[in-house]
């Protein structure tokens, strides 16, 4: 749903995220936090890089989003597939408390060394 919301945007601009190694340590503990901080270094962009990305997005966002939408499954299709096999559809269906789910979504991008839609969502300037 987050990715679908992002792809519905008529335009997209990004901003840097102000975070420190301490933010990662607070979220994951000293060992994993430090490891995730190091692994995410390539995803931390300086203002010049953000400006360059934003220029590309301003010029090509429509093309990019249509290409991604062409290979994505809709929310309804994914939900239908989960229901068809009896799988939980929401975090509540799976017995995951709201606070844990929100924390997981907020921090999921921090545990990966590659740039994903969760990074885009976190960096997206509200429209």
N, CA, C and O atoms as CSV, one atom per row, in Angstrom:
chain,resi,resn,atom,element,x,y,z
A,1,UNK,N,N,0.820,-1.201,0.000
A,1,UNK,CA,C,0.000,0.000,0.000
A,1,UNK,C,C,0.860,1.261,0.000
A,1,UNK,O,O,0.530,2.248,-0.657
A,2,UNK,N,N,1.968,1.217,0.745
A,2,UNK,CA,C,2.871,2.372,0.762
A,2,UNK,C,C,3.444,2.632,-0.622
A,2,UNK,O,O,3.502,3.777,-1.068
A,3,UNK,N,N,3.866,1.576,-1.299
A,3,UNK,CA,C,4.421,1.733,-2.637
A,3,UNK,C,C,3.352,2.226,-3.604
A,3,UNK,O,O,3.627,3.089,-4.438
A,4,UNK,N,N,2.152,1.697,-3.505
A,4,UNK,CA,C,1.065,2.141,-4.386
A,4,UNK,C,C,0.772,3.621,-4.160
A,4,UNK,O,O,0.541,4.364,-5.114
A,5,UNK,N,N,0.780,4.045,-2.907
A,5,UNK,CA,C,0.562,5.471,-2.603
A,5,UNK,C,C,1.653,6.331,-3.235
A,5,UNK,O,O,1.371,7.390,-3.796
A,6,UNK,N,N,2.880,5.876,-3.142
A,6,UNK,CA,C,3.995,6.608,-3.733
A,6,UNK,C,C,3.829,6.717,-5.249
A,6,UNK,O,O,4.061,7.774,-5.837
A,7,UNK,N,N,3.430,5.622,-5.862
A,7,UNK,CA,C,3.302,5.601,-7.319
A,7,UNK,C,C,2.093,6.386,-7.829
A,7,UNK,O,O,2.004,6.683,-9.020
A,8,UNK,N,N,1.180,6.715,-6.948
A,8,UNK,CA,C,0.045,7.547,-7.351
A,8,UNK,C,C,0.397,9.033,-7.370
A,8,UNK,O,O,-0.363,9.843,-7.899
A,9,UNK,N,N,1.518,9.386,-6.808
A,9,UNK,CA,C,1.910,10.795,-6.769
A,9,UNK,C,C,2.178,11.330,-8.176
A,9,UNK,O,O,2.865,10.686,-8.970
A,10,UNK,N,N,1.641,12.491,-8.477
A,10,UNK,CA,C,1.896,13.072,-9.793
A,10,UNK,C,C,3.326,13.592,-9.939
A,10,UNK,O,O,3.816,13.770,-11.054
A,11,UNK,N,N,3.986,13.832,-8.818
A,11,UNK,CA,C,5.385,14.253,-8.841
A,11,UNK,C,C,6.050,13.726,-7.578
A,11,UNK,O,O,5.383,13.347,-6.615
A,12,UNK,N,N,7.376,13.709,-7.602
A,12,UNK,CA,C,8.126,13.212,-6.449
A,12,UNK,C,C,9.407,14.007,-6.320
A,12,UNK,O,O,10.155,14.177,-7.282
A,13,UNK,N,N,9.642,14.483,-5.128
A,13,UNK,CA,C,10.893,15.152,-4.785
A,13,UNK,C,C,11.370,14.555,-3.467
A,13,UNK,O,O,10.563,14.184,-2.615
A,14,UNK,N,N,12.690,14.466,-3.309
A,14,UNK,CA,C,13.281,13.857,-2.121
A,14,UNK,C,C,14.031,14.884,-1.296
A,14,UNK,O,O,14.460,15.921,-1.801
A,15,UNK,N,N,14.178,14.577,-0.029
A,15,UNK,CA,C,14.977,15.381,0.894
A,15,UNK,C,C,15.866,14.436,1.692
A,15,UNK,O,O,15.539,13.263,1.874
A,16,UNK,N,N,16.984,14.956,2.162
A,16,UNK,CA,C,17.860,14.135,2.993
A,16,UNK,C,C,17.161,13.820,4.308
A,16,UNK,O,O,16.294,14.567,4.761
A,17,UNK,N,N,17.544,12.729,4.897
A,17,UNK,CA,C,17.021,12.336,6.204
A,17,UNK,C,C,18.119,12.584,7.227
A,17,UNK,O,O,19.224,12.055,7.108
A,18,UNK,N,N,17.809,13.383,8.219
A,18,UNK,CA,C,18.789,13.659,9.267
A,18,UNK,C,C,18.740,12.529,10.290
A,18,UNK,O,O,17.830,12.464,11.116
A,19,UNK,N,N,19.721,11.649,10.226
A,19,UNK,CA,C,19.814,10.576,11.203
A,19,UNK,C,C,21.281,10.280,11.464
A,19,UNK,O,O,22.158,10.576,10.653
A,20,UNK,N,N,21.511,9.693,12.608
A,20,UNK,CA,C,22.881,9.435,13.033
A,20,UNK,C,C,23.045,7.958,13.387
A,20,UNK,O,O,22.076,7.202,13.460
A,21,UNK,N,N,24.276,7.581,13.599
A,21,UNK,CA,C,24.530,6.205,14.037
A,21,UNK,C,C,23.789,5.923,15.335
A,21,UNK,O,O,23.315,4.807,15.548
A,22,UNK,N,N,23.687,6.911,16.192
A,22,UNK,CA,C,22.974,6.721,17.451
A,22,UNK,C,C,21.502,6.362,17.223
A,22,UNK,O,O,20.931,5.587,17.991
A,23,UNK,N,N,20.884,6.918,16.173
A,23,UNK,CA,C,19.493,6.568,15.860
A,23,UNK,C,C,19.383,5.072,15.536
A,23,UNK,O,O,18.420,4.415,15.932
A,24,UNK,N,N,20.366,4.549,14.823
A,24,UNK,CA,C,20.380,3.126,14.476
A,24,UNK,C,C,20.635,2.277,15.724
A,24,UNK,O,O,20.001,1.240,15.917
A,25,UNK,N,N,21.556,2.720,16.557
A,25,UNK,CA,C,21.861,1.987,17.797
A,25,UNK,C,C,20.649,1.975,18.712
A,25,UNK,O,O,20.363,0.960,19.347
A,26,UNK,N,N,19.938,3.082,18.786
A,26,UNK,CA,C,18.735,3.149,19.610
A,26,UNK,C,C,17.677,2.175,19.095
A,26,UNK,O,O,16.989,1.525,19.883
A,27,UNK,N,N,17.550,2.076,17.777
A,27,UNK,CA,C,16.537,1.196,17.184
A,27,UNK,C,C,16.899,-0.278,17.285
A,27,UNK,O,O,16.021,-1.112,17.504
A,28,UNK,N,N,18.201,-0.621,17.125
A,28,UNK,CA,C,18.596,-2.018,16.979
A,28,UNK,C,C,19.594,-2.543,18.002
A,28,UNK,O,O,19.925,-3.728,17.987
A,29,UNK,N,N,20.077,-1.679,18.890
A,29,UNK,CA,C,21.097,-2.106,19.830
A,29,UNK,C,C,22.487,-1.811,19.294
A,29,UNK,O,O,22.641,-1.505,18.112
A,30,UNK,N,N,23.511,-1.900,20.152
A,30,UNK,CA,C,24.848,-1.455,19.756
A,30,UNK,C,C,25.470,-2.225,18.593
A,30,UNK,O,O,26.019,-1.601,17.684
A,31,UNK,N,N,25.404,-3.540,18.588
A,31,UNK,CA,C,26.075,-4.305,17.527
A,31,UNK,C,C,25.343,-4.205,16.195
A,31,UNK,O,O,25.928,-3.805,15.188
A,32,UNK,N,N,24.066,-4.568,16.190
A,32,UNK,CA,C,23.296,-4.530,14.949
A,32,UNK,C,C,23.130,-3.096,14.458
A,32,UNK,O,O,23.187,-2.843,13.255
A,33,UNK,N,N,22.925,-2.156,15.380
A,33,UNK,CA,C,22.768,-0.756,14.992
A,33,UNK,C,C,24.000,-0.230,14.276
A,33,UNK,O,O,23.889,0.416,13.235
A,34,UNK,N,N,25.166,-0.502,14.828
A,34,UNK,CA,C,26.414,-0.052,14.198
A,34,UNK,C,C,26.617,-0.729,12.848
A,34,UNK,O,O,27.070,-0.096,11.894
A,35,UNK,N,N,26.286,-2.005,12.767
A,35,UNK,CA,C,26.423,-2.739,11.511
A,35,UNK,C,C,25.482,-2.182,10.441
A,35,UNK,O,O,25.892,-1.984,9.297
A,36,UNK,N,N,24.230,-1.931,10.808
A,36,UNK,CA,C,23.264,-1.389,9.854
A,36,UNK,C,C,23.649,0.027,9.425
A,36,UNK,O,O,23.455,0.398,8.267
A,37,UNK,N,N,24.192,0.817,10.349
A,37,UNK,CA,C,24.643,2.169,10.011
A,37,UNK,C,C,25.727,2.110,8.931
A,37,UNK,O,O,25.679,2.849,7.947
A,38,UNK,N,N,26.695,1.228,9.130
A,38,UNK,CA,C,27.770,1.095,8.139
A,38,UNK,C,C,27.218,0.601,6.804
A,38,UNK,O,O,27.599,1.105,5.747
A,39,UNK,N,N,26.330,-0.372,6.850
A,39,UNK,CA,C,25.781,-0.953,5.626
A,39,UNK,C,C,24.930,0.043,4.841
A,39,UNK,O,O,24.808,-0.068,3.621
A,40,UNK,N,N,24.351,1.004,5.529
A,40,UNK,CA,C,23.464,1.963,4.859
A,40,UNK,C,C,24.201,3.200,4.347
A,40,UNK,O,O,23.568,4.121,3.832
A,41,UNK,N,N,25.501,3.232,4.478
A,41,UNK,CA,C,26.275,4.424,4.100
A,41,UNK,C,C,26.013,4.860,2.660
A,41,UNK,O,O,25.913,6.056,2.384
A,42,UNK,N,N,25.903,3.906,1.746
A,42,UNK,CA,C,25.705,4.255,0.336
A,42,UNK,C,C,24.338,4.882,0.080
A,42,UNK,O,O,24.120,5.497,-0.964
A,43,UNK,N,N,23.425,4.727,1.024
A,43,UNK,CA,C,22.081,5.288,0.858
A,43,UNK,C,C,21.946,6.688,1.450
A,43,UNK,O,O,20.886,7.306,1.348
A,44,UNK,N,N,22.993,7.178,2.057
A,44,UNK,CA,C,22.958,8.539,2.621
A,44,UNK,C,C,23.526,9.502,1.588
A,44,UNK,O,O,24.719,9.476,1.286
A,45,UNK,N,N,22.660,10.349,1.054
A,45,UNK,CA,C,23.045,11.247,-0.027
A,45,UNK,C,C,23.313,12.650,0.485
A,45,UNK,O,O,22.596,13.158,1.348
A,46,UNK,N,N,24.346,13.266,-0.052
A,46,UNK,CA,C,24.609,14.662,0.285
A,46,UNK,C,C,23.660,15.556,-0.525
A,46,UNK,O,O,23.028,15.090,-1.473
A,47,UNK,N,N,23.563,16.829,-0.153
A,47,UNK,CA,C,22.620,17.730,-0.840
A,47,UNK,C,C,22.812,17.804,-2.350
A,47,UNK,O,O,21.828,17.920,-3.081
A,48,UNK,N,N,24.047,17.740,-2.839
A,48,UNK,CA,C,24.278,17.791,-4.281
A,48,UNK,C,C,23.685,16.562,-4.973
A,48,UNK,O,O,23.102,16.673,-6.051
A,49,UNK,N,N,23.835,15.410,-4.359
A,49,UNK,CA,C,23.273,14.176,-4.934
A,49,UNK,C,C,21.747,14.231,-4.912
A,49,UNK,O,O,21.099,13.821,-5.875
A,50,UNK,N,N,21.172,14.731,-3.828
A,50,UNK,CA,C,19.711,14.879,-3.749
A,50,UNK,C,C,19.229,15.813,-4.852
A,50,UNK,O,O,18.224,15.532,-5.506
A,51,UNK,N,N,19.935,16.921,-5.065
A,51,UNK,CA,C,19.554,17.854,-6.133
A,51,UNK,C,C,19.575,17.159,-7.495
A,51,UNK,O,O,18.669,17.349,-8.306
A,52,UNK,N,N,20.590,16.370,-7.741
A,52,UNK,CA,C,20.698,15.649,-9.002
A,52,UNK,C,C,19.544,14.655,-9.165
A,52,UNK,O,O,18.936,14.573,-10.232
A,53,UNK,N,N,19.252,13.916,-8.120
A,53,UNK,CA,C,18.142,12.952,-8.160
A,53,UNK,C,C,16.828,13.693,-8.398
A,53,UNK,O,O,16.002,13.251,-9.197
A,54,UNK,N,N,16.633,14.808,-7.713
A,54,UNK,CA,C,15.396,15.567,-7.877
A,54,UNK,C,C,15.241,16.122,-9.291
A,54,UNK,O,O,14.126,16.209,-9.804
A,55,UNK,N,N,16.343,16.493,-9.916
A,55,UNK,CA,C,16.271,16.943,-11.310
A,55,UNK,C,C,15.803,15.798,-12.214
A,55,UNK,O,O,14.975,15.989,-13.105
A,56,UNK,N,N,16.341,14.624,-11.968
A,56,UNK,CA,C,15.927,13.451,-12.746
A,56,UNK,C,C,14.452,13.139,-12.488
A,56,UNK,O,O,13.702,12.862,-13.424
A,57,UNK,N,N,14.043,13.184,-11.235
A,57,UNK,CA,C,12.641,12.907,-10.916
A,57,UNK,C,C,11.703,13.934,-11.543
A,57,UNK,O,O,10.631,13.588,-12.040
A,58,UNK,N,N,12.111,15.177,-11.515
A,58,UNK,CA,C,11.269,16.212,-12.121
A,58,UNK,C,C,11.090,15.956,-13.617
A,58,UNK,O,O,10.004,16.143,-14.164
A,59,UNK,N,N,12.149,15.535,-14.253
A,59,UNK,CA,C,12.119,15.293,-15.695
A,59,UNK,C,C,11.447,13.957,-16.036
A,59,UNK,O,O,10.691,13.881,-17.004
A,60,UNK,N,N,11.713,12.905,-15.255
A,60,UNK,CA,C,11.348,11.541,-15.670
A,60,UNK,C,C,10.349,10.810,-14.768
A,60,UNK,O,O,10.064,9.637,-15.007
A,61,UNK,N,N,9.812,11.472,-13.740
A,61,UNK,CA,C,8.955,10.766,-12.785
A,61,UNK,C,C,7.788,10.051,-13.461
A,61,UNK,O,O,7.502,8.902,-13.125
A,62,UNK,N,N,7.116,10.694,-14.395
A,62,UNK,CA,C,5.973,10.061,-15.047
A,62,UNK,C,C,6.387,8.754,-15.730
A,62,UNK,O,O,5.703,7.739,-15.595
A,63,UNK,N,N,7.476,8.779,-16.444
A,63,UNK,CA,C,7.979,7.583,-17.130
A,63,UNK,C,C,8.368,6.513,-16.114
A,63,UNK,O,O,8.018,5.344,-16.276
A,64,UNK,N,N,9.088,6.909,-15.073
A,64,UNK,CA,C,9.537,5.957,-14.046
A,64,UNK,C,C,8.339,5.290,-13.381
A,64,UNK,O,O,8.284,4.065,-13.272
A,65,UNK,N,N,7.383,6.099,-12.938
A,65,UNK,CA,C,6.253,5.519,-12.206
A,65,UNK,C,C,5.423,4.609,-13.097
A,65,UNK,O,O,4.919,3.592,-12.621
A,66,UNK,N,N,5.263,4.939,-14.368
A,66,UNK,CA,C,4.501,4.078,-15.267
A,66,UNK,C,C,5.230,2.758,-15.519
A,66,UNK,O,O,4.591,1.712,-15.635
A,67,UNK,N,N,6.551,2.798,-15.604
A,67,UNK,CA,C,7.316,1.562,-15.778
A,67,UNK,C,C,7.197,0.671,-14.547
A,67,UNK,O,O,7.052,-0.545,-14.670
A,68,UNK,N,N,7.256,1.266,-13.377
A,68,UNK,CA,C,7.131,0.471,-12.151
A,68,UNK,C,C,5.704,-0.054,-12.001
A,68,UNK,O,O,5.506,-1.217,-11.650
A,69,UNK,N,N,4.715,0.793,-12.264
A,69,UNK,CA,C,3.317,0.355,-12.164
A,69,UNK,C,C,3.030,-0.813,-13.109
A,69,UNK,O,O,2.202,-1.671,-12.803
A,70,UNK,N,N,3.702,-0.847,-14.238
A,70,UNK,CA,C,3.465,-1.903,-15.220
A,70,UNK,C,C,3.858,-3.281,-14.703
A,70,UNK,O,O,3.332,-4.286,-15.181
A,71,UNK,N,N,4.762,-3.350,-13.745
A,71,UNK,CA,C,5.206,-4.648,-13.228
A,71,UNK,C,C,4.734,-4.920,-11.805
A,71,UNK,O,O,5.032,-5.976,-11.246
A,72,UNK,N,N,4.007,-3.989,-11.219
A,72,UNK,CA,C,3.503,-4.160,-9.859
A,72,UNK,C,C,2.133,-4.827,-9.860
A,72,UNK,O,O,1.359,-4.698,-10.809
A,73,UNK,N,N,1.861,-5.522,-8.805
A,73,UNK,CA,C,0.527,-6.071,-8.565
A,73,UNK,C,C,-0.253,-5.050,-7.749
A,73,UNK,O,O,0.315,-4.375,-6.890
A,74,UNK,N,N,-1.531,-4.935,-8.007
A,74,UNK,CA,C,-2.361,-3.975,-7.275
A,74,UNK,C,C,-2.583,-4.441,-5.843
A,74,UNK,O,O,-2.419,-5.619,-5.525
A,75,UNK,N,N,-2.957,-3.504,-4.990
A,75,UNK,CA,C,-3.279,-3.845,-3.601
A,75,UNK,C,C,-4.371,-4.913,-3.559
A,75,UNK,O,O,-4.279,-5.885,-2.808
A,76,UNK,N,N,-5.389,-4.718,-4.366
A,76,UNK,CA,C,-6.515,-5.656,-4.379
A,76,UNK,C,C,-6.075,-7.047,-4.829
A,76,UNK,O,O,-6.527,-8.052,-4.279
A,77,UNK,N,N,-5.199,-7.106,-5.821
A,77,UNK,CA,C,-4.706,-8.394,-6.312
A,77,UNK,C,C,-3.880,-9.117,-5.243
A,77,UNK,O,O,-4.037,-10.320,-5.036
A,78,UNK,N,N,-3.002,-8.372,-4.570
A,78,UNK,CA,C,-2.201,-8.975,-3.504
A,78,UNK,C,C,-3.074,-9.440,-2.348
A,78,UNK,O,O,-2.885,-10.535,-1.817
A,79,UNK,N,N,-4.027,-8.604,-1.962
A,79,UNK,CA,C,-4.934,-8.973,-0.871
A,79,UNK,C,C,-5.736,-10.217,-1.250
A,79,UNK,O,O,-5.913,-11.120,-0.432
A,80,UNK,N,N,-6.217,-10.260,-2.485
A,80,UNK,CA,C,-6.975,-11.426,-2.948
A,80,UNK,C,C,-6.151,-12.698,-2.913
A,80,UNK,O,O,-6.648,-13.754,-2.521
A,81,UNK,N,N,-4.900,-12.602,-3.321
A,81,UNK,CA,C,-4.018,-13.773,-3.315
A,81,UNK,C,C,-3.775,-14.266,-1.890
A,81,UNK,O,O,-3.781,-15.469,-1.633
A,82,UNK,N,N,-3.564,-13.337,-0.978
A,82,UNK,CA,C,-3.361,-13.731,0.424
A,82,UNK,C,C,-4.605,-14.399,0.991
A,82,UNK,O,O,-4.519,-15.433,1.653
A,83,UNK,N,N,-5.757,-13.802,0.729
A,83,UNK,CA,C,-7.017,-14.378,1.224
A,83,UNK,C,C,-7.273,-15.750,0.614
A,83,UNK,O,O,-7.768,-16.651,1.292
A,84,UNK,N,N,-6.939,-15.912,-0.657
A,84,UNK,CA,C,-7.190,-17.178,-1.352
A,84,UNK,C,C,-6.446,-18.344,-0.716
A,84,UNK,O,O,-6.917,-19.480,-0.767
A,85,UNK,N,N,-5.299,-18.079,-0.124
A,85,UNK,CA,C,-4.543,-19.160,0.513
A,85,UNK,C,C,-4.683,-19.154,2.033
A,85,UNK,O,O,-4.012,-19.911,2.734
A,86,UNK,N,N,-5.570,-18.283,2.532
A,86,UNK,CA,C,-5.819,-18.245,3.968
A,86,UNK,C,C,-4.745,-17.552,4.784
A,86,UNK,O,O,-4.653,-17.752,5.996
A,87,UNK,N,N,-3.938,-16.744,4.130
A,87,UNK,CA,C,-2.858,-16.026,4.822
A,87,UNK,C,C,-3.407,-14.740,5.440
A,87,UNK,O,O,-4.399,-14.193,4.959
A,88,UNK,N,N,-2.767,-14.264,6.496
A,88,UNK,CA,C,-3.185,-12.985,7.072
A,88,UNK,C,C,-2.964,-11.852,6.062
A,88,UNK,O,O,-2.009,-11.875,5.287
A,89,UNK,N,N,-3.852,-10.876,6.086
A,89,UNK,CA,C,-3.766,-9.748,5.161
A,89,UNK,C,C,-3.179,-8.518,5.847
A,89,UNK,O,O,-2.436,-7.754,5.230
A,90,UNK,N,N,-3.505,-8.331,7.088
A,90,UNK,CA,C,-3.012,-7.170,7.832
A,90,UNK,C,C,-2.153,-7.636,8.997
A,90,UNK,O,O,-2.150,-8.811,9.364
A,91,UNK,N,N,-1.430,-6.690,9.564
A,91,UNK,CA,C,-0.619,-7.053,10.737
A,91,UNK,C,C,-1.515,-7.520,11.876
A,91,UNK,O,O,-1.134,-8.406,12.641
A,92,UNK,N,N,-2.689,-6.938,11.994
A,92,UNK,CA,C,-3.637,-7.375,13.019
A,92,UNK,C,C,-4.079,-8.806,12.806
A,92,UNK,O,O,-4.207,-9.570,13.763
A,93,UNK,N,N,-4.314,-9.175,11.551
A,93,UNK,CA,C,-4.693,-10.555,11.227
A,93,UNK,C,C,-3.602,-11.534,11.652
A,93,UNK,O,O,-3.889,-12.673,12.021
A,94,UNK,N,N,-2.345,-11.081,11.599
A,94,UNK,CA,C,-1.219,-11.937,11.962
A,94,UNK,C,C,-0.906,-11.877,13.454
A,94,UNK,O,O,0.015,-12.544,13.927
A,95,UNK,N,N,-1.669,-11.080,14.190
A,95,UNK,CA,C,-1.455,-10.967,15.626
A,95,UNK,C,C,-0.307,-10.055,16.015
A,95,UNK,O,O,0.198,-10.139,17.135
A,96,UNK,N,N,0.109,-9.190,15.114
A,96,UNK,CA,C,1.204,-8.261,15.396
A,96,UNK,C,C,0.611,-6.975,15.957
A,96,UNK,O,O,-0.209,-6.337,15.297
A,97,UNK,N,N,1.011,-6.585,17.161
A,97,UNK,CA,C,0.484,-5.359,17.765
A,97,UNK,C,C,0.815,-4.116,16.932
A,97,UNK,O,O,1.850,-4.060,16.267
A,98,UNK,N,N,-0.072,-3.129,16.979
A,98,UNK,CA,C,0.099,-1.896,16.202
A,98,UNK,C,C,1.470,-1.257,16.418
A,98,UNK,O,O,2.138,-0.890,15.452
A,99,UNK,N,N,1.892,-1.122,17.669
A,99,UNK,CA,C,3.159,-0.440,17.964
A,99,UNK,C,C,4.347,-1.186,17.345
A,99,UNK,O,O,5.254,-0.559,16.797
A,100,UNK,N,N,4.342,-2.500,17.428
A,100,UNK,CA,C,5.425,-3.295,16.838
A,100,UNK,C,C,5.424,-3.154,15.318
A,100,UNK,O,O,6.481,-3.012,14.704
A,101,UNK,N,N,4.247,-3.194,14.717
A,101,UNK,CA,C,4.140,-3.038,13.265
A,101,UNK,C,C,4.651,-1.672,12.817
A,101,UNK,O,O,5.425,-1.578,11.865
A,102,UNK,N,N,4.226,-0.634,13.488
A,102,UNK,CA,C,4.656,0.719,13.126
A,102,UNK,C,C,6.166,0.872,13.272
A,102,UNK,O,O,6.812,1.501,12.434
A,103,UNK,N,N,6.725,0.302,14.328
A,103,UNK,CA,C,8.175,0.346,14.528
A,103,UNK,C,C,8.890,-0.423,13.417
A,103,UNK,O,O,9.917,0.026,12.909
A,104,UNK,N,N,8.349,-1.575,13.044
A,104,UNK,CA,C,8.964,-2.381,11.983
A,104,UNK,C,C,8.945,-1.641,10.648
A,104,UNK,O,O,9.942,-1.638,9.925
A,105,UNK,N,N,7.832,-1.022,10.323
A,105,UNK,CA,C,7.736,-0.287,9.058
A,105,UNK,C,C,8.676,0.919,9.073
A,105,UNK,O,O,9.340,1.204,8.076
A,106,UNK,N,N,8.731,1.619,10.194
A,106,UNK,CA,C,9.587,2.806,10.295
A,106,UNK,C,C,11.071,2.457,10.173
A,106,UNK,O,O,11.856,3.261,9.671
A,107,UNK,N,N,11.457,1.270,10.628
A,107,UNK,CA,C,12.878,0.908,10.658
A,107,UNK,C,C,13.307,-0.098,9.598
A,107,UNK,O,O,14.501,-0.371,9.472
A,108,UNK,N,N,12.396,-0.647,8.850
A,108,UNK,CA,C,12.732,-1.698,7.884
A,108,UNK,C,C,13.788,-1.241,6.883
A,108,UNK,O,O,14.683,-2.011,6.534
A,109,UNK,N,N,13.694,-0.007,6.421
A,109,UNK,CA,C,14.650,0.481,5.419
A,109,UNK,C,C,16.060,0.559,5.981
A,109,UNK,O,O,17.031,0.543,5.225
A,110,UNK,N,N,16.178,0.642,7.278
A,110,UNK,CA,C,17.493,0.782,7.897
A,110,UNK,C,C,18.283,-0.518,7.925
A,110,UNK,O,O,19.502,-0.487,8.095
A,111,UNK,N,N,17.627,-1.648,7.764
A,111,UNK,CA,C,18.340,-2.923,7.875
A,111,UNK,C,C,18.832,-3.436,6.531
A,111,UNK,O,O,19.519,-4.456,6.474
A,112,UNK,N,N,18.491,-2.744,5.447
A,112,UNK,CA,C,18.913,-3.165,4.112
A,112,UNK,C,C,19.991,-2.230,3.587
A,112,UNK,O,O,19.962,-1.023,3.827
A,113,UNK,N,N,20.947,-2.813,2.863
A,113,UNK,CA,C,21.998,-1.984,2.285
A,113,UNK,C,C,21.630,-1.486,0.898
A,113,UNK,O,O,22.360,-0.686,0.312
A,114,UNK,N,N,20.505,-1.951,0.366
A,114,UNK,CA,C,20.105,-1.447,-0.952
A,114,UNK,C,C,18.938,-0.473,-0.824
A,114,UNK,O,O,18.168,-0.505,0.135
A,115,UNK,N,N,18.841,0.374,-1.808
A,115,UNK,CA,C,17.829,1.424,-1.844
A,115,UNK,C,C,16.518,0.820,-2.355
A,115,UNK,O,O,16.479,0.239,-3.439
A,116,UNK,N,N,15.443,0.961,-1.569
A,116,UNK,CA,C,14.151,0.382,-1.928
A,116,UNK,C,C,13.068,1.455,-1.897
A,116,UNK,O,O,13.331,2.622,-1.608
A,117,UNK,N,N,11.855,1.034,-2.198
A,117,UNK,CA,C,10.738,1.972,-2.145
A,117,UNK,C,C,10.547,2.509,-0.734
A,117,UNK,O,O,10.051,3.624,-0.574
A,118,UNK,N,N,10.923,1.759,0.289
A,118,UNK,CA,C,10.814,2.276,1.656
A,118,UNK,C,C,11.733,3.479,1.868
A,118,UNK,O,O,11.390,4.398,2.611
A,119,UNK,N,N,12.892,3.475,1.221
A,119,UNK,CA,C,13.786,4.632,1.293
A,119,UNK,C,C,13.150,5.827,0.585
A,119,UNK,O,O,13.171,6.946,1.098
A,120,UNK,N,N,12.587,5.583,-0.590
A,120,UNK,CA,C,11.908,6.665,-1.316
A,120,UNK,C,C,10.787,7.266,-0.481
A,120,UNK,O,O,10.637,8.486,-0.410
A,121,UNK,N,N,10.005,6.404,0.149
A,121,UNK,CA,C,8.881,6.871,0.959
A,121,UNK,C,C,9.389,7.713,2.126
A,121,UNK,O,O,8.824,8.762,2.433
A,122,UNK,N,N,10.453,7.252,2.773
A,122,UNK,CA,C,11.009,7.996,3.912
A,122,UNK,C,C,11.579,9.348,3.489
A,122,UNK,O,O,11.496,10.322,4.238
A,123,UNK,N,N,12.153,9.407,2.298
A,123,UNK,CA,C,12.801,10.635,1.811
A,123,UNK,C,C,11.851,11.565,1.063
A,123,UNK,O,O,12.195,12.719,0.807
A,124,UNK,N,N,10.671,11.084,0.712
A,124,UNK,CA,C,9.744,11.866,-0.104
A,124,UNK,C,C,9.266,13.119,0.629
A,124,UNK,O,O,8.837,13.066,1.782
A,125,UNK,N,N,9.353,14.228,-0.066
A,125,UNK,CA,C,8.832,15.497,0.451
A,125,UNK,C,C,7.315,15.418,0.352
A,125,UNK,O,O,6.789,15.076,-0.707
A,126,UNK,N,N,6.595,15.727,1.439
A,126,UNK,CA,C,5.116,15.683,1.357
A,126,UNK,C,C,4.605,16.544,0.217
A,126,UNK,O,O,5.075,17.659,-0.012
A,127,UNK,N,N,3.623,15.992,-0.495
A,127,UNK,CA,C,3.087,16.751,-1.625
A,127,UNK,C,C,1.744,17.360,-1.300
A,127,UNK,O,O,1.152,18.033,-2.143
